[in-house]
Amino acid sequence: MNIIFTRRYNSNKQSGFTLIEIILVVAIIGILAAIAIPRYQDNVTRAQVSEAFTLLGALKQPLSEYGVENNAWPIALVGPNAIQGVNEISVTLSGNYSTLSNTVVGTYPNGVTTATINTGKAAGTLLKMTTADGGSVWACGNTTVGTATGTGSTVNARYLPNACKP
């Protein structure tokens, strides 16, 4: 004797999501986006300012060596593709988000180098590195490191790398 089991399906039963469930999901996604987008933009700006910090950091050694050898700062900083003249040093002057000033302001052993941020929330602001001892110690932003006290940086403190925060 064979017994056949059959299952009845209710053809009136609906499947899927209700309108309230969809509205709740959309609301949750909206709240998460409202929090995440500004944080993401701040992180992008920090990365752009960090590029300026990296470009300035790459100047430390060449400027220090030039200063010790010549007891003066170079007349100009030139890009790597330019022909280097007398009293000039060849360095990378620009990145994707920032450019460096092509001079060192000050009289040796005091000097200040400047980077200008070109894009993003920090566009138009300045990041400066300062030395008071011929390049042995550099202060970034508005910090004090040893005898070097940085001033004149206009980048908002929340976008600065930790080494530059006052």
Secondary structure, DSSP 4 states (H G I P E B T S, - for coil): ----------TT---S--HHHHHHHHHHHHHHHHHHHHHHHHHHHHHHHHHHHHHHHTTHHHHHHHHHHHSS--SEEE-TTSPP-TTEEE---B-SSEEE-SS-BSSTT-EEEEEEE-SSTTTT-EEEEEESSTTSS-EETT-EETTEE-----S-GGGS-GGG--
